[in-house]
Amino acid sequence: MERNPLARLGDFGQSVWCDDISREFLQAGRLKALVEEDGVSGLTSNPTIFHKAISEGSGYDEAIRALVARKAGAEEIMEALMVEDITAAADELQPVYSATSARDGWVSIEVAPTCAYDTRKTIAEVIRVRALVERPNVLIKVPATKEGVEAARDLTGLGYSINVTLIFSLQRYREVMEAYQAGLQTLRVRRATGVPAPALSEVHGVASFFVSRVDTAVDKRLEALVGEADSSARTGRVRPAVPHDLRGKAAVANTRLAYQLFRDTFSGPRWEALQADGATVQRPLWASTSTKNPLYSDILYVQELIGPNTVNTMPLKTMDAFRDHGDPAETITSGGEQAAAHLDALAQTGIDMEDVAAQLERDGVRAFLESHDTLHAALEAKRVGFER
């Protein structure tokens, strides 16, 4: 039987991971079906996904009641529910992890967003959370704030496998890849000096580069510039016109340039020396790949970003769309010059991509904090209700 378009992405070196999790999703066998029918080979989660899963409906009520009976507080309940789901997903993906020699089969869980701007707290939290999930195929997600990148470097040097997330800019991505290789070099030195430490081959990682949110932010700035240009025209002031064809292209251009950086960074003498000692590539993971603007294709951020040594983590709706009308082909390497030219054109209009990325990073951390706090409040309300 012919495989569907989603399942055929693997033919082009791209792994498909599922950007969703809930107890009902796992217990109904939906993850298992995605693995068997579509070649899905991993799963990612974040505070917003868990907030949606736990706060909607009553699927977690039995587990919450049991935890309340043990006098658990809201924070302990929240963490216990997350760990249970992540453990179940890791068990479901264990065969993939084994069959791919740990290339795939990973499940990601994020550290508390309250640590995002504190390197030491992030390191301590990763070590603590990793000990709670006793499965080999779990990546701990660390946000790519300046402090988070430093934490990821040090954690890699200790032998932890990390998913560095909320990457929006090319400069930050350079720093993330540098941190990974620097961490591996530290790990190699530790082993060479007799310090007990994992082998380099046991350390894995991905770098989650966010896509669609870039278009949302850039398009908003372009619309503001168009409005200013129209206003200037009405008042007789001179202001350069803003080309309308710049919209909806920044995200793909930014991501294609990130892929070029990835290929350049994971080559050459430094990387080859690490690879000779067993190091594995930190693959780029395209995140936020659902289309936000209904004027754009619902598979835009999948169709245009297919290529070797990449991961695309998709929400279920995007998977359904690509399964239905995707056209698998290597696309990530096409249009490199056009991608650079597009970002140059944006710069000429006054749009600073580093500034866009910095704002998106702040917004991303804030959104995860809000999800964490809202879920905490909802669980506290349930805890109080179940105690009565």
N, C-alpha and C positions, 0 to 999 in steps of 0.2 A: 504494500500500500504506500502511495506517495506521501511523503512527510509534508506537513503544512509549513507555511512560510516562517512561522516562529521557530519551529524545530530546526529549520535549515540555516538559521543564523550561525549555528556552530560550525557549519561548513566553511565559514569565512573567518574563523578564529575568535568569534565573539561568544561569550557566555551570557546566558539570560538568567538573571536573578529576579526573584519576586519581591516587590516593595510593598509588602503587606503581611499582617499576621493578626490572628485572633484565635481564640479557643475553638470557636465554631468552625472556622476555616480548617484548623488542624484536625479536629475530631471528625469532621465530615469527609476527610480523605481528599480534600481539594489540593493540598500541596503534593500529595502522592500522585494524584492524577496529572498535575502539571509536569512533574518529573517524568512520568512514564509516557505521556502523550505529546509533550511539547519540548522535552529536553531541558526544562528549567533545572538549574544546577546550584542554586543558592537562594538566600533570603536576607533581606535587610529590614530593620525596624528603626523607629525613632520615637521620641516622646509623643509626637503628634499622632502617630499610628496607634500607639498603645492607648492614648487618651480616647481615641475614637472607638477602639475595640472594647475597652473595659467599661466606658461610661454609657455605651448604647446597649439597651436591652438588659436581660437578666442572666446571660450566659456564664457570668463569673460569680453569681450570687452564692452558689453552694460553697465555692472555695473561699469566698469572703467570710461567710458565716463560720466556717471552720477556723479561719485565722482569728476572727473576733473572739471565738470561744477560747482561744489560746492567749487572749489579752493583747493581741498585736495592735500597734498603732497604725495610722493611715499610711505613713511612709513605709513601714515594714510590710504592710499588706500589698502596697503598690509594687515593691521590689519582688516580693514572693510570687505574685502573679506573673510578672515579667519573666522571672527566672524559670518558672514552670513552663511557660510558652516557648521560650528560647530553647530550653532543654528538649522539649518534645520535638521542635523543629530540627534541632541538631541530630536527634536520633533518626528522624525521617530522612535526613540528608546524608547520614553516615555512609550508606553504600556508594553514593556519588563521590564523597570524600575519599573513600578507599580506592574506587575504580579509577579516579583521576590523579592518584598520588598526591592528594591535598591541593591540587590546582583549584578545584571547585568543591562544592559540598559545604560551603561556609554559611554560617548564620551570624548576623551582626546585632549586637546590643550596645546601646549608647550609654556612656557614663552620664551621671546627673548633670544637666546643663548649668547648675550652680557653680560648677568647677571650671567653666569655660575660660576664665581669665586668671587662673591660678595654676601654674605649672606643678608645684609640689602637691597640691590637692588633687590634681588630675592624675598624677602618677600613683598616689596612694589609692585613689578611687578605682583605677584600672586594676591594680593588684588585688584589691578587695573584691570587686565584682567578678574578676576572672576566677577567683577561688570559689565563688558561689556556683558557677556553672561548670560542673565537672565533666566537660566534654572537650575533646581535642579540636573540634571543628567550629570554634567560636572566635569571631573577631570582635574586639572591643572598639567601639567608635569613639574617636576623639575629635572635637571640632578644630578646624584649622585656623584658630586664632593664633596670634604670635606665641602666646603662652602654650597653646595646645600643640603647636608644631615642635616646640622645645620638649614638651612632655613625650611626644611621639618618638623623637630622636632618642631620648634616654630610655624609654620603654623598649624600643627595638634593641638597644644595646644590652638590655637585660634579658632579651629573648622572647619578648611578648609579640604576638601577631596583632597588628593594629589596622583599623579602617579609619584613615584620616578623612574627615567629612567637612562639608560646608566650604569647599574650595570653589572660588569664583574667578580669581584672577590668575593670569599667567605667571606673574611674579610670585604669588603665594604658592602656586604649583611647583615652581622651581625650588622654593624653600622646602616644600614637603618632600620632594624627591631627594634633595640634598640631605635632609634629616634622616631619611631611610638609609641611604648609603653610609652616612656618618655613623649611624647607630650600628649597622652591620660591621663596620670597621672596628668600633669599640668592642663589639661582641667577639670578633676574631682575636683582638688583643687579649681580652679576658681569658679566652680559651688557651691562647698561646702561653700565658703566664700561669696556667694551672688552676685558674679559678673555675669551679664547677659552673657550667653554663650550657645551654642548648647548642646543638650544631647549627650552623648557618642555614642548612637545608630544612631545619624545623621551624624557621621563622618565615612567616608569610605576611603579605599586606596588600591592601588596595588603597587607592587615592580617589575619593569620591568627588568628582568634578561636576558641579551643578550646571544645568543647561537652560531649561525653559525660563527660569526666573530672570536670566540675563535679558532675554527678549522683552519680558514684561517691563523690566526697569528701563531698558534703553528706549523701547517704543514710547513709554510715558514721557521720557525726556525729549524725544523727537517731536511728539505731539505738542509739548510745551513750546518748543522752538518754532514750530510751524505757526502756532498761535501768535507768538511774538512777531514773526515775520509778517503775518497778515495784518496785525495791528500797526506795524511800522509802515506798511504800504498805505493803509488808510490815512495815516497822519502825515505821510510824505517823508518820513525818515527813511534813510537807506540802511537796509539790513540784508545780508546775503540770504538768498532763498535756500530752503532746506529740501533736498531731494526726497520725494516720497518713497522712492524705491529702496531706501535704507532700512525700512521697517521689516521686522521679522527675519533678519539675517545675522544679527550680532551673535546670537547664541551658537549657531552652527559654526560661524567663522571663528569664534573664540575657542570652541572645543576642538576644531580641526588644528588650530595652532597649538593647542595643548598637546595634541597627539604628536605633532612634530617635535615638540620639546621632549616628550616621553621617549621617542625613538632616539633622539640625539643623546639624552642623558643615560639611557641604559645601553650604551655602546662605548667603545674606547677602553683604554688600559685600566682605568680605575674600576669600572664595572666588570671587566673581563677577569680581573684578579679576584674580585669577590665571587664571581660566578664559578671560577675554578675551585673555590673552596666550598661550593655547594649553594651559594645564595640564589634565591628565586626572585624573579622580577616583581616589582610592585606595580601591578597592572592599574591602569586608569579605569575607574568605574564611572560611567555616565549616570548621574542621578538627576532627579527632577526632570524626567523625560516625558511626562504627560503634557499634552498641549493645553495651554491656558487660554489662548485666543481662538475663538471659534472660527475666525477667518482663515486660520492656518490648518494645514493637514493634521488630522488626529494622530498620524504616525511620523510627523516631521522629524522629531528628535530621536527616532529609531532609524528610519530610512536613510537619513543623511550621515549617520555616525557608525557605520558598520565596518569593522576591520580587525586585523589580528591582534591578539593580546589585549583585548578590551572586554569589559563587562558592561552590560546595560541592565540596570535594575528598574523594573517597570511595575506600575500599579496594574491591577487586574484589568481595568478598562483598556489600557494601552495594549496589553497583551492580546486581548480579544480583538482589537482593531488590527493589529499587525498580523495576527493569525488569519484574519478575514481578507485583507487586501494589501499586505506587505509584499515587497519585491526584493528578496535577499540578493545582495551584491555588495562587493567591497566599495564603499563610498567615502570612507573617512580620509583617504589619501588624495581624493580629487579636489581640485580647486584651492590648493595651498596659497598660490599667489593672489587669487581673488579674495581669500580670507584675510590676508594681510592688508590688501588694498581696501577692503571694507572697513576694517578697524581704523585705517588711516583716514578714510572719508568721514567716519564718525568723529575722529579727533578734530578734523577741520571745521566741523559744525560746533565744536566746543564741548563735546561729550568725552569726558575722561574715563576710560574703562576701569582704571584703578580706583577711581572715586566711586564708580558704580558698584564695583566688587566690594569695596569697604562697607558701603551702605547695606548691600545684600548680606554680608557676613554678620553685621550687627543685627539686622532684621531677623536672620535665621536663628541666631542665638536667642534673641528675644522671643521669637515664636515658640521655640522649644521650652523656654522657661515658663511661658504662659500656659502651654499644654501641661507641663509638669505640675504647676500650681493649681490649675483647674481640676486636673485629675485628683490631686491630693485632697482638694476641698470636697469633691464628689465622693471619694472614698471615706472621708471623715464623716460625711453625712450618712452614708450607708452604715458605717461602723456604729454610729450613735443609734441609728434606727434598729439595727440587729441586736444591740445590747438591751433594748427595752423588753 
